[in-house]
Amino acid sequence: MSENSFSINTVIEDALQIIKKPVGFYQRMPHSGGYVEPMIFLVVMAAIAGLIVTIYSLFGGGLAGIMVFGMSAIIALPIAALISSFIGAAVMFIIWKLMGSDKNFETAYRSVAYASAIYPISAVLGLIPYVGSVIGIAWGMYLMVVASVEVHGIHINKAYIVFGILGALMIIGNVSSEMAARELQARIERMGVNMEEMEGKSPEEIGKMVGEFMKGLEESQKQSDQSQ
């Protein structure tokens, strides 16, 4: 991206370069020039991802709560992505320093922010249970390996070991969380059916049904904690 101008076409061109030729992009990426352009790039990528989530929620999301989230995703995701980008860059800055990088925080931020090019594709892949999140995390870690080598001058073997381990931990945690979330969603949907069954029942019977539902939630949470 040019350091003196901005256009949506430039953002798209950079995103395609990161997706198709990440090595070449990170080799040419400016190490300085301010935070504005990488921030704008990240916000645009997150907004596109939010639009994808919104469209899915309107046509295939199912629960009303998911639709509400989808409608707000186009605004919420860019804000969340912008905030988390600085947190993620701070973590990566420390990791890269420990690995031997002599680059400053701005370079670390740029390395992380431009990796957001995969957000829209990750949003689509995320519609595939479990597989989508695994591919998204693996791809993100690969981009961090490329940034480590081409920007921070770290040996490729060291980069693959560090980000391979980090990616594996993230995948395990993400899959466990997704399993728990899907189990919770299934129980809530069953609760919706049970609400219809409550009509005409006595307060004691309703209380028993609610108690069984809460017990099921507790068991689900315990299973989630054990898997982590």
PASEBA-1860 file (N, C-alpha, C; in nm, 3 decimals):
! residues 228
1> MSENSFSI> 0.084/-0.119/0.000/0.000/0.000/0.000/0.088/0.124/0.000 ~ 0.051/0.224/-0.078/0.129/0.346/-0.084/0.126/0.419/0.048 ~ 0.238/0.483/0.085/0.245/0.551/0.213/0.182/0.689/0.208 ~ 0.151/0.740/0.087/0.101/0.875/0.076/-0.043/0.883/0.028 ~ -0.102/0.772/-0.007/-0.239/0.776/-0.057/-0.313/0.650/-0.015 ~ -0.445/0.658/-0.025/-0.527/0.542/0.010/-0.641/0.531/-0.088 ~ -0.670/0.410/-0.128/-0.788/0.383/-0.211/-0.831/0.240/-0.186 ~ -0.958/0.215/-0.206/-1.010/0.081/-0.183/-0.947/-0.018/-0.280
9> NTVIEDAL> -0.915/0.030/-0.400/-0.849/-0.058/-0.498/-0.713/-0.105/-0.447 ~ -0.641/-0.012/-0.381/-0.510/-0.048/-0.327/-0.525/-0.151/-0.216 ~ -0.628/-0.134/-0.133/-0.654/-0.230/-0.025/-0.680/-0.369/-0.083 ~ -0.764/-0.373/-0.186/-0.797/-0.502/-0.248/-0.673/-0.564/-0.312 ~ -0.592/-0.482/-0.380/-0.470/-0.534/-0.443/-0.375/-0.592/-0.338 ~ -0.359/-0.520/-0.227/-0.272/-0.570/-0.121/-0.326/-0.700/-0.062 ~ -0.458/-0.707/-0.044/-0.519/-0.827/0.012/-0.496/-0.947/-0.078 ~ -0.511/-0.927/-0.208/-0.488/-1.036/-0.303/-0.342/-1.080/-0.303
17> QIIKKPVG> -0.251/-0.984/-0.289/-0.109/-1.017/-0.283/-0.077/-1.101/-0.159 ~ -0.135/-1.062/-0.046/-0.111/-1.136/0.078/-0.165/-1.278/0.069 ~ -0.280/-1.293/0.004/-0.341/-1.425/-0.010/-0.265/-1.513/-0.109 ~ -0.227/-1.453/-0.223/-0.165/-1.532/-0.330/-0.013/-1.540/-0.319 ~ 0.052/-1.431/-0.279/0.198/-1.426/-0.273/0.244/-1.358/-0.144 ~ 0.218/-1.423/-0.030/0.252/-1.360/0.099/0.400/-1.331/0.117 ~ 0.487/-1.416/0.062/0.631/-1.395/0.076/0.671/-1.264/0.008 ~ 0.624/-1.245/-0.114/0.656/-1.123/-0.187/0.601/-0.999/-0.118
25> FYQRMPHS> 0.479/-1.009/-0.065/0.421/-0.893/0.002/0.503/-0.853/0.124 ~ 0.535/-0.950/0.210/0.607/-0.917/0.333/0.751/-0.873/0.304 ~ 0.806/-0.919/0.193/0.939/-0.871/0.155/0.936/-0.722/0.122 ~ 0.826/-0.678/0.060/0.814/-0.538/0.017/0.744/-0.450/0.119 ~ 0.686/-0.506/0.222/0.608/-0.428/0.318/0.694/-0.324/0.388 ~ 0.652/-0.196/0.386/0.728/-0.093/0.460/0.727/-0.124/0.609 ~ 0.839/-0.106/0.675/0.849/-0.133/0.818/0.806/-0.015/0.902 ~ 0.784/0.100/0.837/0.741/0.220/0.908/0.652/0.302/0.816
33> GGYVEPMI> 0.603/0.414/0.866/0.513/0.498/0.787/0.385/0.531/0.859 ~ 0.375/0.490/0.985/0.255/0.521/1.063/0.159/0.404/1.073 ~ 0.058/0.422/1.157/-0.038/0.316/1.185/-0.167/0.328/1.104 ~ -0.188/0.444/1.042/-0.318/0.470/0.979/-0.350/0.370/0.869 ~ -0.258/0.351/0.774/-0.287/0.263/0.661/-0.308/0.117/0.701 ~ -0.223/0.059/0.786/-0.253/-0.080/0.827/-0.383/-0.090/0.907 ~ -0.416/0.014/0.983/-0.542/0.013/1.058/-0.661/0.017/0.962 ~ -0.653/0.104/0.859/-0.761/0.112/0.761/-0.775/-0.022/0.689
41> FLVVMAAI> -0.663/-0.080/0.651/-0.666/-0.210/0.583/-0.738/-0.313/0.669 ~ -0.701/-0.320/0.795/-0.761/-0.418/0.887/-0.911/-0.394/0.903 ~ -0.951/-0.268/0.918/-1.093/-0.236/0.936/-1.173/-0.275/0.812 ~ -1.119/-0.251/0.693/-1.189/-0.289/0.571/-1.206/-0.440/0.563 ~ -1.101/-0.514/0.593/-1.109/-0.661/0.589/-1.210/-0.712/0.691 ~ -1.210/-0.653/0.809/-1.305/-0.696/0.913/-1.448/-0.660/0.875 ~ -1.466/-0.545/0.809/-1.600/-0.505/0.766/-1.654/-0.601/0.660 ~ -1.568/-0.645/0.568/-1.610/-0.743/0.468/-1.648/-0.874/0.535
49> AGLIVTIY> -1.567/-0.916/0.633/-1.599/-1.037/0.708/-1.732/-1.021/0.782 ~ -1.755/-0.902/0.839/-1.881/-0.876/0.908/-2.000/-0.881/0.813 ~ -1.981/-0.832/0.690/-2.087/-0.837/0.590/-2.122/-0.982/0.556 ~ -2.019/-1.065/0.546/-2.043/-1.207/0.517/-2.122/-1.273/0.629 ~ -2.086/-1.242/0.754/-2.159/-1.296/0.869/-2.303/-1.247/0.869 ~ -2.322/-1.119/0.834/-2.457/-1.061/0.830/-2.543/-1.131/0.726 ~ -2.489/-1.150/0.606/-2.565/-1.216/0.499/-2.602/-1.359/0.540 ~ -2.506/-1.430/0.600/-2.534/-1.567/0.644/-2.643/-1.569/0.751
57> SLFGGGLA> -2.635/-1.475/0.844/-2.733/-1.473/0.953/-2.873/-1.445/0.902 ~ -2.885/-1.365/0.795/-3.016/-1.330/0.741/-3.079/-1.446/0.663 ~ -2.995/-1.527/0.599/-3.048/-1.631/0.511/-3.029/-1.772/0.563 ~ -2.942/-1.791/0.665/-2.923/-1.928/0.711/-2.883/-1.939/0.854 ~ -2.896/-1.832/0.931/-2.847/-1.832/1.067/-2.929/-1.911/1.165 ~ -3.062/-1.921/1.142/-3.143/-2.000/1.233/-3.199/-1.920/1.348 ~ -3.132/-1.920/1.463/-3.183/-1.857/1.583/-3.194/-1.707/1.566 ~ -3.294/-1.648/1.633/-3.314/-1.503/1.626/-3.195/-1.429/1.684
65> GIMVFGMS> -3.137/-1.485/1.791/-3.021/-1.422/1.854/-2.903/-1.414/1.759 ~ -2.886/-1.517/1.676/-2.778/-1.517/1.578/-2.804/-1.410/1.473 ~ -2.931/-1.390/1.436/-2.964/-1.287/1.339/-2.930/-1.149/1.393 ~ -2.962/-1.125/1.520/-2.931/-0.996/1.580/-2.781/-0.973/1.579 ~ -2.704/-1.077/1.614/-2.558/-1.064/1.611/-2.510/-1.035/1.470 ~ -2.568/-1.108/1.372/-2.527/-1.089/1.234/-2.552/-0.948/1.186 ~ -2.664/-0.889/1.223/-2.697/-0.754/1.181/-2.597/-0.653/1.235 ~ -2.542/-0.680/1.353/-2.448/-0.586/1.413/-2.302/-0.620/1.381
73> AIIALPIA> -2.280/-0.735/1.318/-2.142/-0.782/1.295/-2.064/-0.687/1.206 ~ -2.131/-0.625/1.109/-2.061/-0.539/1.015/-2.002/-0.418/1.084 ~ -2.056/-0.383/1.202/-2.002/-0.273/1.282/-1.915/-0.327/1.395 ~ -1.964/-0.432/1.461/-1.896/-0.485/1.579/-1.762/-0.548/1.545 ~ -1.755/-0.623/1.435/-1.631/-0.693/1.402/-1.515/-0.598/1.371 ~ -1.536/-0.492/1.292/-1.424/-0.399/1.270/-1.374/-0.335/1.399 ~ -1.465/-0.299/1.490/-1.425/-0.239/1.616/-1.346/-0.339/1.700 ~ -1.400/-0.461/1.710/-1.332/-0.565/1.788/-1.197/-0.599/1.725
81> ALISSFIG> -1.193/-0.605/1.591/-1.067/-0.638/1.523/-0.962/-0.531/1.546 ~ -1.005/-0.404/1.544/-0.911/-0.294/1.564/-0.851/-0.298/1.704 ~ -0.936/-0.322/1.803/-0.887/-0.329/1.941/-0.795/-0.449/1.961 ~ -0.840/-0.565/1.911/-0.761/-0.687/1.931/-0.632/-0.685/1.850 ~ -0.628/-0.604/1.742/-0.505/-0.599/1.662/-0.388/-0.543/1.742 ~ -0.416/-0.445/1.828/-0.308/-0.389/1.910/-0.265/-0.486/2.019 ~ -0.363/-0.559/2.074/-0.330/-0.660/2.174/-0.249/-0.772/2.110 ~ -0.296/-0.817/1.992/-0.225/-0.923/1.921/-0.085/-0.880/1.880
89> AAVMFIIW> -0.072/-0.754/1.836/0.058/-0.703/1.796/0.153/-0.696/1.915 ~ 0.100/-0.660/2.032/0.183/-0.654/2.152/0.236/-0.793/2.188 ~ 0.148/-0.893/2.178/0.190/-1.031/2.206/0.294/-1.076/2.105 ~ 0.268/-1.048/1.977/0.361/-1.088/1.873/0.493/-1.013/1.886 ~ 0.489/-0.888/1.926/0.611/-0.809/1.945/0.702/-0.876/2.048 ~ 0.640/-0.922/2.158/0.717/-0.992/2.262/0.773/-1.123/2.210 ~ 0.687/-1.199/2.138/0.732/-1.328/2.084/0.848/-1.308/1.988 ~ 0.833/-1.211/1.897/0.940/-1.187/1.801/1.068/-1.139/1.868
97> KLMGSDKN> 1.055/-1.058/1.972/1.174/-1.014/2.046/1.245/-1.134/2.109 ~ 1.168/-1.224/2.168/1.226/-1.343/2.229/1.291/-1.433/2.124 ~ 1.241/-1.425/2.001/1.297/-1.507/1.893/1.419/-1.440/1.828 ~ 1.448/-1.316/1.868/1.566/-1.249/1.816/1.543/-1.132/1.723 ~ 1.419/-1.089/1.704/1.391/-0.977/1.614/1.440/-0.845/1.675 ~ 1.489/-0.755/1.590/1.531/-0.623/1.637/1.434/-0.514/1.588 ~ 1.317/-0.555/1.537/1.219/-0.460/1.484/1.136/-0.399/1.598 ~ 1.079/-0.280/1.571/1.002/-0.211/1.674/0.854/-0.253/1.670
105> FETAYRSV> 0.775/-0.191/1.758/0.635/-0.230/1.770/0.556/-0.199/1.644 ~ 0.588/-0.088/1.579/0.514/-0.053/1.458/0.528/-0.161/1.351 ~ 0.648/-0.212/1.336/0.670/-0.319/1.238/0.591/-0.444/1.276 ~ 0.588/-0.474/1.405/0.510/-0.589/1.452/0.362/-0.567/1.423 ~ 0.315/-0.443/1.447/0.173/-0.415/1.422/0.140/-0.430/1.273 ~ 0.226/-0.378/1.187/0.203/-0.390/1.045/0.200/-0.537/1.002 ~ 0.289/-0.617/1.057/0.294/-0.760/1.024/0.163/-0.829/1.060 ~ 0.108/-0.791/1.174/-0.017/-0.852/1.221/-0.137/-0.797/1.145
113> AYASAIYP> -0.141/-0.665/1.128/-0.257/-0.601/1.065/-0.279/-0.649/0.922 ~ -0.173/-0.661/0.845/-0.189/-0.703/0.706/-0.226/-0.849/0.693 ~ -0.203/-0.928/0.798/-0.247/-1.068/0.795/-0.399/-1.078/0.799 ~ -0.467/-0.967/0.830/-0.614/-0.965/0.832/-0.673/-0.982/0.693 ~ -0.588/-0.989/0.590/-0.637/-1.013/0.454/-0.717/-1.142/0.445 ~ -0.691/-1.235/0.536/-0.761/-1.364/0.531/-0.894/-1.360/0.605 ~ -0.929/-1.247/0.669/-1.055/-1.238/0.745/-1.177/-1.277/0.662 ~ -1.195/-1.219/0.542/-1.316/-1.255/0.466/-1.323/-1.404/0.432
121> ISAVLGLI> -1.210/-1.462/0.392/-1.209/-1.604/0.360/-1.232/-1.687/0.486 ~ -1.173/-1.644/0.596/-1.193/-1.715/0.722/-1.339/-1.710/0.765 ~ -1.407/-1.597/0.735/-1.549/-1.585/0.769/-1.631/-1.688/0.692 ~ -1.596/-1.710/0.566/-1.666/-1.810/0.485/-1.633/-1.950/0.535 ~ -1.504/-1.975/0.560/-1.463/-2.107/0.609/-1.524/-2.137/0.746 ~ -1.547/-2.030/0.824/-1.604/-2.048/0.958/-1.744/-2.106/0.956 ~ -1.810/-2.104/0.839/-1.942/-2.163/0.827/-1.936/-2.315/0.827 ~ -1.815/-2.369/0.805/-1.796/-2.514/0.808/-1.757/-2.554/0.950
129> PYVGSVIG> -1.839/-2.631/1.019/-1.810/-2.667/1.158/-1.671/-2.726/1.176 ~ -1.596/-2.673/1.270/-1.464/-2.722/1.311/-1.358/-2.704/1.202 ~ -1.383/-2.755/1.083/-1.282/-2.749/0.977/-1.245/-2.605/0.944 ~ -1.345/-2.517/0.936/-1.321/-2.378/0.901/-1.227/-2.309/0.997 ~ -1.250/-2.326/1.126/-1.166/-2.260/1.226/-1.024/-2.315/1.224 ~ -1.011/-2.446/1.201/-0.878/-2.507/1.195/-0.798/-2.450/1.078 ~ -0.861/-2.441/0.962/-0.793/-2.387/0.844/-0.757/-2.240/0.867 ~ -0.850/-2.163/0.925/-0.824/-2.021/0.950/-0.705/-1.998/1.042
137> IAWGMYLM> -0.698/-2.076/1.150/-0.587/-2.062/1.244/-0.456/-2.105/1.178 ~ -0.458/-2.218/1.107/-0.336/-2.266/1.041/-0.285/-2.165/0.939 ~ -0.376/-2.105/0.865/-0.338/-2.005/0.765/-0.278/-1.882/0.831 ~ -0.342/-1.838/0.940/-0.291/-1.722/1.013/-0.151/-1.747/1.068 ~ -0.127/-1.866/1.120/0.006/-1.899/1.171/0.109/-1.906/1.059 ~ 0.066/-1.952/0.943/0.159/-1.955/0.828/0.202/-1.813/0.790 ~ 0.107/-1.719/0.792/0.142/-1.580/0.761/0.238/-1.523/0.865 ~ 0.222/-1.565/0.990/0.315/-1.519/1.093/0.455/-1.579/1.072
145> VVASVEVH> 0.459/-1.700/1.019/0.589/-1.760/0.985/0.656/-1.680/0.874 ~ 0.578/-1.646/0.772/0.631/-1.568/0.660/0.680/-1.432/0.710 ~ 0.600/-1.366/0.793/0.640/-1.235/0.848/0.766/-1.249/0.933 ~ 0.775/-1.358/1.007/0.893/-1.381/1.092/1.020/-1.387/1.008 ~ 1.011/-1.459/0.897/1.129/-1.479/0.812/1.161/-1.356/0.729 ~ 1.060/-1.303/0.660/1.083/-1.196/0.562/1.094/-1.058/0.624 ~ 1.029/-1.035/0.738/1.030/-0.902/0.801/1.125/-0.898/0.920 ~ 1.121/-1.002/1.004/1.195/-0.999/1.130/1.328/-1.074/1.125
153> GIHINKAY> 1.358/-1.134/1.011/1.488/-1.199/0.994/1.510/-1.321/1.081 ~ 1.403/-1.393/1.112/1.412/-1.512/1.197/1.426/-1.636/1.108 ~ 1.506/-1.732/1.153/1.527/-1.854/1.075/1.395/-1.927/1.058 ~ 1.373/-1.980/0.939/1.245/-2.041/0.906/1.212/-2.162/0.996 ~ 1.313/-2.241/1.031/1.287/-2.358/1.117/1.237/-2.317/1.254 ~ 1.301/-2.213/1.310/1.257/-2.163/1.440/1.115/-2.108/1.432 ~ 1.085/-2.037/1.323/0.952/-1.980/1.306/0.845/-2.088/1.298 ~ 0.874/-2.194/1.222/0.775/-2.302/1.209/0.753/-2.375/1.342
161> IVFGILGA> 0.858/-2.393/1.420/0.844/-2.461/1.548/0.758/-2.379/1.644 ~ 0.792/-2.250/1.658/0.720/-2.163/1.752/0.573/-2.148/1.712 ~ 0.548/-2.113/1.586/0.410/-2.087/1.546/0.333/-2.216/1.518 ~ 0.406/-2.326/1.496/0.339/-2.455/1.487/0.281/-2.496/1.621 ~ 0.360/-2.478/1.728/0.313/-2.510/1.863/0.199/-2.416/1.904 ~ 0.218/-2.286/1.877/0.115/-2.188/1.912/-0.014/-2.217/1.837 ~ -0.003/-2.250/1.709/-0.122/-2.281/1.630/-0.193/-2.405/1.680 ~ -0.117/-2.508/1.718/-0.178/-2.631/1.769/-0.257/-2.604/1.897
169> LMIIGNVS> -0.199/-2.523/1.987/-0.269/-2.489/2.110/-0.397/-2.410/2.082 ~ -0.389/-2.318/1.988/-0.507/-2.238/1.952/-0.615/-2.324/1.890 ~ -0.576/-2.420/1.807/-0.674/-2.508/1.744/-0.745/-2.594/1.848 ~ -0.668/-2.649/1.942/-0.728/-2.732/2.048/-0.829/-2.651/2.129 ~ -0.789/-2.530/2.169/-0.879/-2.445/2.247/-1.001/-2.403/2.167 ~ -0.983/-2.372/2.039/-1.094/-2.327/1.955/-1.194/-2.438/1.930 ~ -1.144/-2.557/1.900/-1.234/-2.671/1.876/-1.313/-2.706/2.001 ~ -1.246/-2.703/2.117/-1.315/-2.732/2.243/-1.425/-2.631/2.270
177> SEMAAREL> -1.395/-2.504/2.246/-1.494/-2.398/2.267/-1.611/-2.411/2.171 ~ -1.581/-2.447/2.046/-1.687/-2.462/1.946/-1.777/-2.580/1.981 ~ -1.719/-2.687/2.031/-1.799/-2.803/2.072/-1.894/-2.764/2.184 ~ -1.842/-2.690/2.283/-1.925/-2.647/2.396/-2.035/-2.553/2.350 ~ -2.001/-2.460/2.257/-2.100/-2.364/2.208/-2.212/-2.434/2.131 ~ -2.176/-2.534/2.051/-2.277/-2.606/1.974/-2.367/-2.689/2.066 ~ -2.307/-2.745/2.170/-2.387/-2.820/2.266/-2.485/-2.729/2.338 ~ -2.438/-2.609/2.375/-2.524/-2.513/2.442/-2.636/-2.469/2.350
185> QARIERMG> -2.605/-2.443/2.223/-2.707/-2.402/2.127/-2.813/-2.510/2.110 ~ -2.768/-2.636/2.106/-2.863/-2.748/2.091/-2.957/-2.755/2.212 ~ -2.901/-2.733/2.330/-2.984/-2.739/2.451/-3.083/-2.624/2.455 ~ -3.039/-2.506/2.409/-3.129/-2.391/2.407/-3.242/-2.414/2.308 ~ -3.210/-2.474/2.193/-3.313/-2.504/2.094/-3.412/-2.605/2.149 ~ -3.359/-2.704/2.222/-3.450/-2.803/2.284/-3.535/-2.736/2.390 ~ -3.478/-2.636/2.459/-3.553/-2.562/2.559/-3.669/-2.488/2.494 ~ -3.644/-2.439/2.370/-3.750/-2.371/2.298/-3.867/-2.464/2.271
193> VNMEEMEG> -3.836/-2.589/2.238/-3.942/-2.688/2.217/-4.012/-2.718/2.348 ~ -3.934/-2.726/2.456/-3.992/-2.756/2.587/-4.085/-2.645/2.634 ~ -4.060/-2.521/2.591/-4.148/-2.411/2.630/-4.290/-2.436/2.582 ~ -4.302/-2.495/2.463/-4.435/-2.527/2.412/-4.499/-2.638/2.496 ~ -4.414/-2.730/2.544/-4.465/-2.841/2.624/-4.510/-2.795/2.761 ~ -4.462/-2.678/2.807/-4.496/-2.628/2.939/-4.640/-2.577/2.950 ~ -4.698/-2.546/2.835/-4.835/-2.494/2.838/-4.929/-2.596/2.901 ~ -5.003/-2.549/2.998/-5.100/-2.635/3.064/-5.045/-2.717/3.178
201> KSPEEIGK> -4.914/-2.709/3.204/-4.854/-2.787/3.313/-4.858/-2.708/3.443 ~ -4.849/-2.779/3.552/-4.851/-2.717/3.684/-4.717/-2.651/3.714 ~ -4.712/-2.555/3.809/-4.585/-2.491/3.846/-4.479/-2.592/3.887 ~ -4.520/-2.701/3.957/-4.423/-2.801/4.000/-4.359/-2.871/3.880 ~ -4.441/-2.903/3.780/-4.389/-2.971/3.661/-4.297/-2.879/3.581 ~ -4.335/-2.751/3.572/-4.251/-2.654/3.502/-4.117/-2.638/3.573 ~ -4.123/-2.630/3.707/-4.000/-2.617/3.785/-3.908/-2.736/3.765 ~ -3.964/-2.855/3.755/-3.886/-2.975/3.733/-3.818/-2.972/3.597
209> MVGEFMKG> -3.891/-2.927/3.494/-3.836/-2.920/3.359/-3.721/-2.819/3.351 ~ -3.740/-2.704/3.416/-3.635/-2.601/3.417/-3.511/-2.653/3.491 ~ -3.537/-2.725/3.602/-3.426/-2.781/3.679/-3.345/-2.880/3.597 ~ -3.413/-2.963/3.519/-3.343/-3.059/3.435/-3.261/-2.988/3.328 ~ -3.317/-2.878/3.275/-3.245/-2.801/3.173/-3.118/-2.741/3.232 ~ -3.127/-2.680/3.350/-3.012/-2.618/3.415/-2.906/-2.723/3.449 ~ -2.954/-2.841/3.492/-2.860/-2.948/3.523/-2.784/-2.990/3.399 ~ -2.854/-2.994/3.286/-2.789/-3.029/3.161/-2.684/-2.926/3.122
217> LEESQKQS> -2.713/-2.798/3.145/-2.616/-2.693/3.116/-2.491/-2.707/3.201 ~ -2.511/-2.741/3.330/-2.397/-2.759/3.419/-2.310/-2.875/3.374 ~ -2.372/-2.985/3.333/-2.297/-3.101/3.286/-2.219/-3.067/3.160 ~ -2.283/-2.988/3.072/-2.215/-2.947/2.949/-2.094/-2.861/2.979 ~ -2.107/-2.770/3.078/-1.996/-2.684/3.115/-1.882/-2.765/3.176 ~ -1.916/-2.865/3.257/-1.813/-2.950/3.318/-1.736/-3.027/3.211 ~ -1.809/-3.078/3.112/-1.743/-3.150/3.002/-1.649/-3.059/2.925 ~ -1.695/-2.932/2.906/-1.612/-2.835/2.834/-1.484/-2.805/2.912
225> DQSQ> -1.498/-2.788/3.045/-1.382/-2.757/3.129/-1.283/-2.874/3.129 ~ -1.336/-2.998/3.132/-1.249/-3.115/3.133/-1.174/-3.130/3.001 ~ -1.241/-3.097/2.890/-1.175/-3.109/2.759/-1.066/-3.008/2.739 ~ -1.071/-2.895/2.815/-0.969/-2.792/2.806/-0.855/-2.819/2.901
END
